[in-house]
């Protein structure tokens, strides 16, 4: 369910593709786009968490965004997009599409990590809210300490 909100903003976006879906992220949130490097799996991690990978000397949690969007999981997507910020997250993607200046229409939607959209030549680009990706990836899991 998507409800359009009253505000919009123009931002510079990095657009990438995942299967037939176009996704965008504000340019200032992208640290780098890297060739595929197999993430080290994490024990007991949900399907949406592919593992961790070293990028620019830091460890990033790699999220399979396709799993969160209900798309088929491809275990060797060609690119990893790393994001700035304290969470140190990265996404598996198929290709880099473009960079564009756009006016984003803010939405309130499910899933919660989609913060808005932009339409380009009849194609809808869904704009990701990077700060909500990790929470969505681990939603429903509860970490418990083992008691001795």
Secondary structure by P-SEA (a helix, b strand, c coil): ccccccbbbbbbcbbbbcccbbbbccccccccccccccccccccccccccbbbbccccccccccccccccccccccccbbbbbbcccbbbbbbcccccccccccccccccccccccccccccbbbbbbcccaaaaaaaccbbbbcccc
